Amino acid sequence: MKELLSKLFEKSIELNDFTYSDEQIEKKWIGNPPTTKLIIKEVEKKFGVKFPDDYKEMLLISNGFPAVNNIEPTFEPIENIIFYKDYEYNVIEIWRGMEGLDDEVENLKGSILVGGINDEQQFLLIPPKRKNDEWKYWKFANWIPGEEEYDNLTKYLKSVTEFMENEINENK
């Protein structure tokens, strides 16, 4: 995970969508300082969940980080995460009124907003509904037709890194 975050941050600096400090550029690291296992356990207790291992691993390396390009969300420090329903309940109500979106509405109601507070796009963790179910990982925005689902956080971060590599190569 650390190698993946390093590459992601390096590509973000190279893409140059945002201004970074001299120190961030020199260190090629735009992430926040790591959190602790104790803080993760406290927040898990608050939300009544056990977070997926890849999310916890990321937090222990970088407790959130700014948006890495113009179309990805900021990842929040664990102390700032909230239930999506406490952030954008009106979106859930709008989706509730649409035919055929019952599963998506249920997922939104239980989702945890870990990225994108005050952004145009969000990153949501959706806890398993049943014991043997897996966590769901969604990038979600009103400008995306529905959600973009990822198998795990690593695949999401890899896809963002690849996207930025392609953007950089196209702009050369």
GUFI-559838 format. One record per residue: residue number from 1; residue in one letter; x, y, z of N, C-alpha, C in turn. Coordinates in Angstrom, 3 decimals. Layout:
BEGIN
MILO seq type      n_x      n_y      n_z     ca_x     ca_y     ca_z      c_x      c_y      c_z
MILO NUM    A        X        Y        Z        X        Y        Z        X        Y        Z
...
END
This chain:
BEGIN
MILO seq type      n_x      n_y      n_z     ca_x     ca_y     ca_z      c_x      c_y      c_z
MILO   1    M    0.825   -1.198    0.000    0.000    0.000    0.000    0.871    1.264    0.000
MILO   2    K    1.963    1.239    0.766    2.816    2.426    0.807    3.410    2.733   -0.570
MILO   3    E    3.848    1.698   -1.270    4.404    1.881   -2.613    3.340    2.447   -3.566
MILO   4    L    2.112    1.941   -3.450    1.021    2.419   -4.299    0.701    3.884   -4.004
MILO   5    L    0.629    4.246   -2.726    0.370    5.647   -2.364    1.511    6.543   -2.845
MILO   6    S    2.739    6.077   -2.710    3.883    6.868   -3.178    3.776    7.141   -4.671
MILO   7    K    3.442    6.124   -5.435    3.309    6.286   -6.887    2.137    7.217   -7.214
MILO   8    L    1.036    7.047   -6.510   -0.143    7.908   -6.698    0.211    9.367   -6.444
MILO   9    F    0.882    9.624   -5.337    1.239   10.997   -4.986    2.247   11.572   -5.979
MILO  10    E    3.207   10.755   -6.401    4.201   11.192   -7.374    3.522   11.589   -8.691
MILO  11    K    2.568   10.761   -9.136    1.847   11.065  -10.383    0.983   12.316  -10.228
MILO  12    S    0.432   12.526   -9.057   -0.363   13.727   -8.817    0.499   14.982   -8.933
MILO  13    I    1.672   14.931   -8.353    2.603   16.062   -8.443    3.010   16.280   -9.894
MILO  14    E    3.296   15.204  -10.611    3.699   15.307  -12.010    2.557   15.823  -12.896
MILO  15    L    1.338   15.391  -12.621    0.181   15.839  -13.402   -0.047   17.334  -13.235
MILO  16    N    0.230   17.822  -12.020    0.215   19.263  -11.757   -1.173   19.901  -11.851
MILO  17    D   -2.213   19.178  -11.425   -3.559   19.752  -11.353   -3.679   20.709  -10.171
MILO  18    F   -2.836   20.535   -9.160   -2.885   21.343   -7.946   -1.498   21.872   -7.613
MILO  19    T   -1.462   22.855   -6.761   -0.196   23.410   -6.291    0.186   22.721   -4.991
MILO  20    Y    1.404   22.234   -4.948    1.911   21.575   -3.751    3.072   22.372   -3.183
MILO  21    S    3.310   22.171   -1.897    4.411   22.876   -1.241    5.748   22.339   -1.751
MILO  22    D    6.790   23.122   -1.554    8.131   22.678   -1.929    8.494   21.386   -1.209
MILO  23    E    8.109   21.294    0.066    8.404   20.094    0.846    7.680   18.869    0.275
MILO  24    Q    6.404   19.034   -0.093    5.664   17.920   -0.686    6.301   17.475   -1.999
MILO  25    I    6.696   18.430   -2.801    7.322   18.104   -4.087    8.662   17.402   -3.869
MILO  26    E    9.445   17.926   -2.943   10.757   17.335   -2.665   10.625   15.909   -2.136
MILO  27    K    9.688   15.706   -1.198    9.499   14.375   -0.607    8.632   13.467   -1.475
MILO  28    K    7.954   14.063   -2.471    7.024   13.329   -3.330    5.953   12.634   -2.493
MILO  29    W    5.476   13.366   -1.490    4.475   12.811   -0.554    3.487   13.915   -0.197
MILO  30    I    2.212   13.712   -0.553    1.186   14.720   -0.264    0.225   14.251    0.819
MILO  31    G    0.460   13.052    1.349   -0.436   12.487    2.354   -0.266   13.117    3.718
MILO  32    N   -1.270   12.890    4.542   -1.245   13.335    5.938   -0.404   12.375    6.775
MILO  33    P    0.007   12.800    7.962    0.676   11.860    8.870   -0.263   10.684    9.190
MILO  34    P    0.281    9.528    9.492   -0.566    8.354    9.765   -1.388    8.510   11.033
MILO  35    T   -2.468    7.750   11.112   -3.241    7.672   12.341   -2.689    6.507   13.166
MILO  36    T   -3.380    6.165   14.232   -2.948    5.057   15.092   -4.007    3.958   15.104
MILO  37    K   -3.598    2.774   15.496   -4.541    1.658   15.621   -5.608    1.977   16.663
MILO  38    L   -5.231    2.687   17.716   -6.180    3.051   18.761   -7.278    3.956   18.210
MILO  39    I   -6.908    4.937   17.432   -7.907    5.843   16.849   -8.814    5.073   15.891
MILO  40    I   -8.237    4.190   15.100   -9.062    3.378   14.192  -10.079    2.575   14.992
MILO  41    K   -9.645    1.937   16.084  -10.566    1.140   16.910  -11.665    2.008   17.508
MILO  42    E  -11.333    3.218   17.927  -12.338    4.129   18.485  -13.384    4.496   17.442
MILO  43    V  -12.940    4.773   16.226  -13.880    5.149   15.164  -14.693    3.932   14.721
MILO  44    E  -14.084    2.762   14.689  -14.835    1.544   14.375  -15.958    1.350   15.397
MILO  45    K  -15.657    1.576   16.643  -16.668    1.440   17.699  -17.786    2.461   17.492
MILO  46    K  -17.426    3.682   17.177  -18.411    4.742   16.927  -19.370    4.369   15.795
MILO  47    F  -18.831    3.758   14.716  -19.641    3.396   13.559  -20.230    1.990   13.663
MILO  48    G  -19.794    1.209   14.645  -20.304   -0.148   14.815  -19.848   -1.108   13.726
MILO  49    V  -18.615   -0.918   13.246  -18.079   -1.757   12.163  -16.618   -2.096   12.451
MILO  50    K  -16.115   -3.044   11.688  -14.677   -3.306   11.594  -14.305   -2.946   10.172
MILO  51    F  -13.542   -1.882    9.998  -13.188   -1.416    8.664  -12.400   -2.472    7.903
MILO  52    P  -12.473   -2.434    6.579  -11.682   -3.391    5.794  -10.187   -3.140    5.994
MILO  53    D   -9.429   -4.218    5.878   -7.990   -4.156    6.144   -7.261   -3.151    5.260
MILO  54    D   -7.638   -3.064    3.979   -6.912   -2.153    3.089   -7.140   -0.694    3.470
MILO  55    Y   -8.320   -0.369    3.950   -8.597    0.998    4.390   -7.786    1.316    5.652
MILO  56    K   -7.753    0.376    6.592   -6.970    0.585    7.807   -5.479    0.702    7.486
MILO  57    E   -5.017   -0.121    6.555   -3.610   -0.058    6.157   -3.277    1.316    5.586
MILO  58    M   -4.168    1.842    4.742   -3.941    3.165    4.173   -3.856    4.223    5.280
MILO  59    L   -4.767    4.151    6.235   -4.791    5.134    7.324   -3.528    5.096    8.174
MILO  60    L   -2.965    3.904    8.327   -1.740    3.760    9.118   -0.504    4.240    8.361
MILO  61    I   -0.668    4.489    7.062    0.399    5.061    6.242    0.154    6.549    6.024
MILO  62    S   -1.082    6.880    5.681   -1.479    8.265    5.436   -2.929    8.434    5.872
MILO  63    N   -3.145    9.215    6.910   -4.493    9.432    7.443   -5.211   10.462    6.565
MILO  64    G   -5.519   10.032    5.347   -6.160   10.898    4.381   -5.139   11.636    3.539
MILO  65    F   -5.649   12.225    2.446   -4.800   12.999    1.541   -5.688   13.844    0.639
MILO  66    P   -5.116   14.914    0.087   -5.914   15.783   -0.786   -6.254   15.077   -2.095
MILO  67    A   -7.200   15.657   -2.826   -7.526   15.138   -4.152   -6.251   15.073   -4.977
MILO  68    V   -6.090   13.996   -5.711   -4.864   13.803   -6.491   -5.006   14.296   -7.925
MILO  69    N   -6.234   14.560   -8.346   -6.503   15.155   -9.651   -7.872   15.830   -9.599
MILO  70    N   -8.292   16.394  -10.693   -9.537   17.172  -10.700  -10.819   16.350  -10.632
MILO  71    I  -10.724   15.036  -10.740  -11.952   14.235  -10.736  -11.992   13.183   -9.623
MILO  72    E  -11.055   13.240   -8.716  -11.043   12.303   -7.588  -11.295   13.066   -6.288
MILO  73    P  -11.876   12.380   -5.316  -12.158   13.047   -4.045  -10.937   13.128   -3.129
MILO  74    T  -11.007   14.063   -2.210  -10.088   14.128   -1.085  -10.403   12.947   -0.173
MILO  75    F   -9.381   12.282    0.358   -9.624   11.249    1.366   -9.475   11.889    2.741
MILO  76    E  -10.508   11.764    3.540  -10.591   12.437    4.829   -9.773   11.718    5.900
MILO  77    P   -9.212   12.493    6.841   -8.662   11.840    8.039   -9.785   11.064    8.723
MILO  78    I   -9.466    9.959    9.343  -10.486    9.090    9.922  -11.368    9.837   10.938
MILO  79    E  -10.809   10.843   11.577  -11.589   11.599   12.563  -12.719   12.415   11.924
MILO  80    N  -12.666   12.614   10.600  -13.666   13.438    9.900  -14.728   12.634    9.165
MILO  81    I  -14.577   11.319    9.082  -15.534   10.557    8.282  -16.910   10.554    8.948
MILO  82    I  -17.936   10.414    8.106  -19.320   10.433    8.594  -20.157    9.459    7.767
MILO  83    F  -21.349    9.170    8.248  -22.291    8.416    7.432  -22.759    9.316    6.299
MILO  84    Y  -22.869    8.751    5.098  -23.317    9.527    3.941  -24.696   10.124    4.193
MILO  85    K  -25.576    9.380    4.885  -26.932    9.870    5.148  -26.912   11.145    5.995
MILO  86    D  -25.868   11.360    6.771  -25.752   12.587    7.561  -25.161   13.730    6.748
MILO  87    Y  -24.677   13.417    5.561  -24.053   14.398    4.690  -24.997   14.839    3.575
MILO  88    E  -25.606   13.885    2.897  -26.436   14.169    1.719  -27.719   13.354    1.751
MILO  89    Y  -28.513   13.524    2.803  -29.738   12.739    2.895  -30.676   13.024    1.734
MILO  90    N  -30.653   14.269    1.236  -31.533   14.616    0.122  -31.233   13.783   -1.126
MILO  91    V  -29.970   13.422   -1.361  -29.622   12.576   -2.502  -30.258   11.202   -2.334
MILO  92    I  -30.206   10.670   -1.137  -30.829    9.372   -0.870  -32.328    9.461   -1.130
MILO  93    E  -32.953   10.515   -0.707  -34.396   10.691   -0.929  -34.719   10.805   -2.411
MILO  94    I  -33.882   11.502   -3.166  -34.098   11.611   -4.617  -34.001   10.232   -5.256
MILO  95    W  -32.970    9.475   -4.896  -32.793    8.139   -5.464  -33.921    7.206   -5.029
MILO  96    R  -34.436    7.397   -3.815  -35.532    6.550   -3.317  -36.753    6.690   -4.231
MILO  97    G  -36.927    7.864   -4.814  -38.068    8.098   -5.680  -37.914    7.560   -7.088
MILO  98    M  -36.776    6.976   -7.391  -36.535    6.456   -8.747  -36.754    4.947   -8.781
MILO  99    E  -37.394    4.511   -9.813  -37.710    3.093   -9.972  -36.448    2.264  -10.201
MILO 100    G  -36.385    1.107   -9.539  -35.312    0.159   -9.768  -34.014    0.450   -9.028
MILO 101    L  -34.018    1.383   -8.094  -32.777    1.733   -7.387  -32.816    1.365   -5.897
MILO 102    D  -33.665    0.401   -5.546  -33.813    0.030   -4.132  -32.501   -0.422   -3.501
MILO 103    D  -31.723   -1.256   -4.208  -30.444   -1.732   -3.660  -29.464   -0.580   -3.474
MILO 104    E  -29.398    0.317   -4.457  -28.494    1.464   -4.360  -28.878    2.370   -3.193
MILO 105    V  -30.182    2.572   -3.004  -30.656    3.409   -1.888  -30.257    2.784   -0.556
MILO 106    E  -30.434    1.486   -0.425  -30.039    0.809    0.821  -28.543    0.918    1.055
MILO 107    N  -27.762    0.781   -0.022  -26.306    0.935    0.117  -25.947    2.350    0.549
MILO 108    L  -26.567    3.352   -0.059  -26.283    4.744    0.314  -26.659    5.012    1.768
MILO 109    K  -27.771    4.478    2.215  -28.219    4.716    3.592  -27.224    4.205    4.619
MILO 110    G  -26.539    3.098    4.315  -25.595    2.528    5.271  -24.147    2.891    5.018
MILO 111    S  -23.887    3.674    3.968  -22.511    3.932    3.568  -21.808    4.947    4.469
MILO 112    I  -20.488    4.827    4.488  -19.634    5.714    5.271  -18.826    6.552    4.296
MILO 113    L  -18.924    7.857    4.446  -18.243    8.810    3.570  -16.813    8.989    4.069
MILO 114    V  -15.861    8.404    3.331  -14.450    8.485    3.713  -13.668    9.442    2.833
MILO 115    G  -14.280    9.865    1.745  -13.607   10.787    0.834  -14.602   11.697    0.151
MILO 116    G  -14.241   12.966    0.044  -15.038   13.883   -0.753  -15.960   14.803   -0.002
MILO 117    I  -15.773   14.968    1.295  -16.582   15.969    1.999  -16.231   17.324    1.376
MILO 118    N  -17.246   18.020    0.921  -17.103   19.319    0.245  -16.508   19.216   -1.157
MILO 119    D  -16.476   18.024   -1.745  -16.035   17.831   -3.120  -17.254   17.528   -3.993
MILO 120    E  -17.057   17.543   -5.309  -18.125   17.171   -6.240  -18.336   15.667   -6.293
MILO 121    Q  -17.351   14.895   -5.857  -17.423   13.448   -5.874  -17.028   12.919   -4.508
MILO 122    Q  -17.565   11.752   -4.181  -17.300   11.162   -2.881  -16.767    9.746   -3.060
MILO 123    F  -16.108    9.265   -2.012  -15.713    7.860   -1.957  -16.386    7.270   -0.731
MILO 124    L  -17.130    6.190   -0.962  -17.944    5.585    0.088  -17.493    4.160    0.372
MILO 125    L  -17.488    3.814    1.641  -17.324    2.428    2.070  -18.694    1.951    2.517
MILO 126    I  -19.114    0.805    1.985  -20.429    0.273    2.317  -20.236   -1.022    3.085
MILO 127    P  -20.624   -1.005    4.369  -20.415   -2.197    5.203  -21.198   -3.395    4.681
MILO 128    P  -20.701   -4.595    4.961  -21.428   -5.809    4.570  -22.786   -5.864    5.271
MILO 129    K  -23.775   -6.339    4.539  -25.120   -6.473    5.124  -25.241   -7.770    5.932
MILO 130    R  -24.552   -8.809    5.443  -24.581  -10.105    6.114  -23.152  -10.519    6.463
MILO 131    K  -23.036  -11.472    7.345  -21.732  -11.873    7.880  -20.714  -12.224    6.796
MILO 132    N  -21.109  -12.935    5.766  -20.165  -13.389    4.746  -20.045  -12.435    3.562
MILO 133    D  -20.751  -11.322    3.595  -20.650  -10.335    2.520  -19.340   -9.561    2.643
MILO 134    E  -18.932   -8.954    1.550  -17.718   -8.135    1.507  -18.093   -6.650    1.593
MILO 135    W  -17.140   -5.842    1.989  -17.294   -4.396    1.918  -17.428   -4.000    0.452
MILO 136    K  -18.172   -2.937    0.195  -18.244   -2.359   -1.147  -17.514   -1.022   -1.128
MILO 137    Y  -16.937   -0.687   -2.260  -16.162    0.540   -2.420  -16.755    1.290   -3.608
MILO 138    W  -17.297    2.477   -3.348  -17.945    3.247   -4.403  -17.332    4.619   -4.553
MILO 139    K  -17.076    5.004   -5.788  -16.888    6.413   -6.123  -18.263    6.870   -6.570
MILO 140    F  -18.707    7.994   -6.029  -20.080    8.424   -6.248  -20.113    9.927   -6.475
MILO 141    A  -20.847   10.339   -7.493  -21.021   11.759   -7.773  -22.287   11.945   -8.589
MILO 142    N  -22.878   13.105   -8.464  -24.083   13.377   -9.249  -23.790   13.397  -10.740
MILO 143    W  -22.561   13.697  -11.132  -22.214   13.734  -12.551  -21.837   12.366  -13.120
MILO 144    I  -21.779   11.346  -12.260  -21.543    9.974  -12.722  -22.914    9.304  -12.826
MILO 145    P  -23.230    8.657  -13.937  -24.517    7.957  -14.013  -24.498    6.713  -13.122
MILO 146    G  -24.896    6.868  -11.882  -24.825    5.782  -10.910  -23.497    5.814  -10.185
MILO 147    E  -23.159    4.712   -9.578  -21.910    4.614   -8.823  -20.862    3.882   -9.633
MILO 148    E  -19.594    4.129   -9.321  -18.498    3.326   -9.855  -18.049    2.432   -8.715
MILO 149    E  -18.228    1.132   -8.884  -17.873    0.207   -7.811  -16.503   -0.403   -8.076
MILO 150    Y  -15.735   -0.572   -7.012  -14.401   -1.173   -7.069  -14.373   -2.378   -6.143
MILO 151    D  -13.561   -3.370   -6.494  -13.453   -4.571   -5.662  -12.824   -4.280   -4.311
MILO 152    N  -11.901   -3.318   -4.301  -11.219   -2.969   -3.059  -10.531   -1.615   -3.243
MILO 153    L   -9.970   -1.105   -2.185   -9.310    0.194   -2.220   -8.069    0.165   -3.094
MILO 154    T   -7.342   -0.919   -3.058   -6.132   -1.042   -3.873   -6.459   -0.909   -5.357
MILO 155    K   -7.508   -1.582   -5.810   -7.882   -1.493   -7.236   -8.305   -0.077   -7.605
MILO 156    Y   -8.997    0.594   -6.699   -9.374    1.981   -6.964   -8.128    2.856   -7.109
MILO 157    L   -7.225    2.762   -6.150   -6.020    3.595   -6.182   -5.160    3.284   -7.403
MILO 158    K   -5.088    2.011   -7.784   -4.345    1.640   -8.999   -4.997    2.248  -10.231
MILO 159    S   -6.324    2.214  -10.294   -7.009    2.764  -11.474   -6.796    4.270  -11.572
MILO 160    V   -6.781    4.959  -10.445   -6.536    6.406  -10.444   -5.107    6.690  -10.903
MILO 161    T   -4.161    5.898  -10.412   -2.756    6.063  -10.806   -2.592    5.837  -12.313
MILO 162    E   -3.211    4.794  -12.825   -3.137    4.507  -14.268   -3.768    5.634  -15.084
MILO 163    F   -4.893    6.142  -14.615   -5.546    7.257  -15.302   -4.598    8.452  -15.389
MILO 164    M   -3.956    8.770  -14.274   -3.042    9.915  -14.264   -1.831    9.662  -15.149
MILO 165    E   -1.307    8.433  -15.154   -0.193    8.107  -16.047   -0.590    8.353  -17.509
MILO 166    N   -1.794    7.932  -17.871   -2.280    8.153  -19.234   -2.418    9.643  -19.544
MILO 167    E   -2.940   10.403  -18.599   -3.066   11.854  -18.784   -1.705   12.514  -18.985
MILO 168    I   -0.747   12.107  -18.178    0.612   12.651  -18.276    1.213   12.324  -19.639
MILO 169    N    1.068   11.073  -20.077    1.622   10.646  -21.370    0.944   11.360  -22.541
MILO 170    E   -0.355   11.607  -22.440   -1.073   12.311  -23.506   -0.661   13.771  -23.606
MILO 171    N   -0.260   14.343  -22.482    0.120   15.762  -22.460    1.585   16.009  -22.790
MILO 172    K    2.345   14.951  -23.061    3.773   15.113  -23.386    3.944   15.561  -24.815
END
